[in-house]
Amino acid sequence: MDLLTFEPIAKSMLWGGARLPDFLGVPLPTPEGGPVGEAWVLSDVEGSQSRVAAGPHRGRTFRELIAEFPRELFGDAAPADGKFPLLLKFIDARQELSVQVHPDDGAAVAHKGPGHRGKTEAWVVLEAAPDSRIYAGFRPGVTAADFHAAMAAGTTPDTLHSFIPRPGDVVFLEAGTVHAIGANVLLFEVQQTSDITYRLYDWNRTDAKTGRPRELHVGRGLACANFAAGPCHPVTGTPSPGGRESLIDCEHFTLSRTVTSGATLANAACRVLVVAAGRGTLNGLAVGPGATVLVPACVGEVVIVADETLTLLDCGLGTP
């Protein structure tokens, strides 16, 4: 078992743009033919399972490899349910995403049944326009009653904390955080393996395919929303030697960022390295912006050679 790469899965969204094929350097056709809002670069979601892009396992699903090679992939930390617990994707928001919220694990099981996970996630901003915004959490003092009133008045965004994103900003969104990505933002997302989203507000727009507004999920969304959390600000990382910056360490995943012109990473656990910028090689595998490489636990080290300075996002499995 060596380093693994996967074929991106394109998702057409009415708010999507045109940057992801160029950023990832691959065509991203969608069955619908619409704008590509998301590219799922590592997924074990039912119905959208990643397939290996190259090497002796080319064409096989990630789920098949997990079933056949659990120890090689995970060492002693193989997931009990045989499913990879993380979903990694890139998002190109030409328009605003809906104001939305995701359930935690308990609410996901209650709403969808056994085997479903909640959705805690993190974003790394890659590109943003000067007037872009990120909406994350409520403004101080906003209550459930305030939010109900704002939804009725069509002023939902006014209740949310927002800020102008800058490339490099990292935002950690625990399940229950009401949020939205604003227009003209390109970002990377790591999240729990879940596709449960409850829309609370959709900017009063209509879906061109149907001529009608998209469905909202106000009841279930408000039941999941955490009104006590307040504003969600960009993460302040913790620097460590070798250009590594620790960003997030939660029960579901870890996230760090390394800026390097060349290094050797010791490895003893399953991790995923994502290239945010730069070009080079990982154990001889050529990588560029958007490259997503799964490092199995059995791979003892990763030798990084940079043709130009590499910015690597390092995603690991959390410890419940």
N, C-alpha and C positions, 0 to 999 in steps of 0.2 A: 504494500500500500504506500503510494507516494502522494505528493501534493495533488489536489483535485480541483479542477475548474468545471463550471457548469454553464449550460446554455441559458441566457436570460429569458425570462417569460414576460412578454409585453402585455400591459393592461391598458386598454383604451378608456379614457375618462373625459367627460365633457369639459373639464377644466384643464386638461393636459396641454402640453406644448410640443415642440419639435426638436428639443436639444438632446434628448437621451440617445438616439442613434449615433450622433456625432461624438457625444461624450464617451460612450462605451465603445465606439469604433466598430459596431456591428449593426446590420439591419434589424429592425424590430417590428416586423409586420404583426398586425392584430387581425383576428377574424372579422371584427367590426369595421376595420379600416379607418377608425377615428383617430384623434390625437392621442399620443402615448403619454399617459400621466405617470405611470409607474413601470419600472423594470424590476421584477423580482429576480434577484441574482442568486439567492439560495433559499429554497422553499421546500418544506415538507407538508404544506397545507393540502388537505384532501382536494383532488381535482386539479391541483397546480403544483405537482411535484417536479423538482429540478431533475434534469438529466445530465449526466457527465458529458463534457464537451470534447474531451480528447483522452488519448491513452488507452490502455488495455480494457478499461471499463466504459469506454465511450458508448453512449446511448442508453445505459442503464439508469434507472431512477436512483435517487439518493436513498429512498426507502429500502430498495433492494440491497444496496451496499450495507446499510445499517443492520439488516437482518443477517447478512452473511459474514460481515466483518466487525462485529460490535467491539471486540477487544482491541483490534488494530486502530479503529477510529477513536474510541473513547477510553481505552485502558480500563480501569476499574470503575469508571463513572458512566457506563452505558445507561441511557434513559430507560426506565423500567417499562414504559409503554411502547418502546421500539420506535419512537418518533423523535426527530430532531426538534429541540424545544425553541429554536430561534428562527425568525424570518428576517432576511436582509433584503433591502430594496433601495432603489434610487427613485426619487420623486421629482418631477418637473411640473411645477404649478404655474401655468400661464395665467390662469384666473385663481381666485380664492377657492380653497376647499371649503366644504360645509363646516359650520361650527358643530363639533361632534364630541362624543365621549365614548370611552370603551369600558367594559366591565372588568372587575377583578376576577380572580379564579372562581370564587364562590358564586358570584352573580352569573358568570358564564355558564357554570354547571346548572344553576337554578333556571336560567332562561333557555339554554340550548341542550342540556342533558349531559350525562357522564362523558368524560373524555375531552370536553372542551376546556380551553384555557382562556384566561383573561388576556388583556393586552396592556402591559407596561411597555413603553417605548422610549427611544432616544433619537434625536436628530443631530446631524452635523451639517451646518449650512456650508454649501460649496460656492454658490453664486446668489446674489441678490441685487435688485435694483435699488437706487437711492430712496425710493418711496415705498419699498416693500415693507410688509409688517408680519410679525409673528404674534399670534394670539394664544396665550397660555395661562390658564387659571383665571380666577375672578379678581376684580379690583378689591382692595381692602373694604370690608364691611358689606359686600354684596350678599344678600340672603336669597334663599329659595323663592321667597315672595317677590323680591326685587327682580329676579330673573324671569319669573312667570309674567310679571307686569311688562317687562321689556319685550318678551316674545309676543305678547298681545299687541304691543305698540309698534312692533317692527324695528326695535332699537337694540336687539340682542347684543351686537358687538360692543355697545357702549358699556356693558357690564363687565367686559373682559379686560384683563391686563394685557397690554400689547407693547411691543418695542420694535425698533428698526433693526433687522438682523444684519450682521456683518459676516463675510466669509470666515469660517473657523469657529463661529459660535456653536456651542453645544447646549442642547435643551433636553432635560430629563423630564419625562411625563409619566408619572405613576398612573396606573389605572384609576379612573374616576376624575381625572383632570380634564375639564372642558377646554377645547383648543381648536385652532384652525391655522393652516398655513396660508399666508397671504399671497397675492399675485406676484409673479416674476421671481420665484424662489426655486433654486435647484438644491436638493439636499439628499443626504444619505440617511437611511433609517435602519436601526436594529430594534427588533421587538420580539415579544413572545410569539410563538406560532399560533396565530389567531387571526381570523378575518371578520371579527364581530365589531361593527361600527353602528352607533346610534346617532343619527342626524337630528340636531336640534334647531338648526336655522340654515337656510341655503341661499341667502342674499337675494331673495325674491326673484330668482331666475327660473326659466323654464328649460326643460330638456328638449333640444331641437328634434330629437328622434320621436318624441311623443307629443310635443306641443304643450306639455303639462309640467307643473312643478314636480320635482322628485319627492319621493315619500319621506316623511319625517317620522321619527320614533321618539316622540316627546315623553310618553309615559315611562318607557323603559330607560330612556336616557337620563331623565331626572332622577330615577331611582338609583342610578349608578353614580351620579355626579357628587363630587366631594366639595361641598360649599365651605368646609372648614379649612381647606388647604391654602386658599389665598393665591397671590401672584406666583408665577413660576418664572424665575430669572435664569439667564444663561449660567451654565456651570463654570465654576472656577477650578481649573485643574491643579493637580499636585505634581510639580516637576520632579524627575529623578534622573540619575546619570544616564548618559547615552542618548540624550534627546528625547526620552520617553516622558509622557505626561499622562498620569492616571486621571481619568475623567469620571467614571461611574463604576461602582461596585455594589450591586444590589442582588437580591436572591435569585433573579432571573438571568442576569448577564453581567459581564464586566466590559468596559470599554476604555481603551487607552489610545494615545496617538503618539507616533514616533516620527520625527523628522530626521532623516539620516542620509549620508552620502555613502554608506556602506557599513555593515555590521554583521555579527553572527548572533542569532537569537537561540538560546537554549530552549528546548521544548519538551514537555512531559505530559501535556494534556491537549485535547481537541481545541482548536482555535481557528478563527477565520481572519485572514488578513485582507484588507480592502485598500486599494490604492486610491487615495483622494487626489494626489497630484504627483507628477514626475514619472520617469521611466527607468527601468532597470531589469534585474533578474532576481528571482527567488529560487535558490537551488538550481540555477540554470534555466528556469522557466521565465520567458520574457513577459513582462507586465507593463501596463501603462494605465492611464486614468480609468477608473471604473473597474479594473481587474479585481475579481473576488476569488480568493484562493483558500480552500479548506486545508488546514494542516492537521493530519491525523495524529493521534497521541503517539503512535509508534515511530513517527519521524522525530529523531532526536534533536535536530537543530535545523535552522533555516539560515542559509548564507545569503545575505542581501548585498547585491552589487548594484550601484546606482549609476546610470548614464547621466542623469541629472538628479538633483536632490529629490528623494522620495518622501512623501507624506503617507504613512501607513496608519490605518485605523485597525486596531487589534481587538477583535470581539471574542470573548470567552464565555463559557457556560457559568452561570451563577451557582451559588451554593445555598440551597434552601435552608 
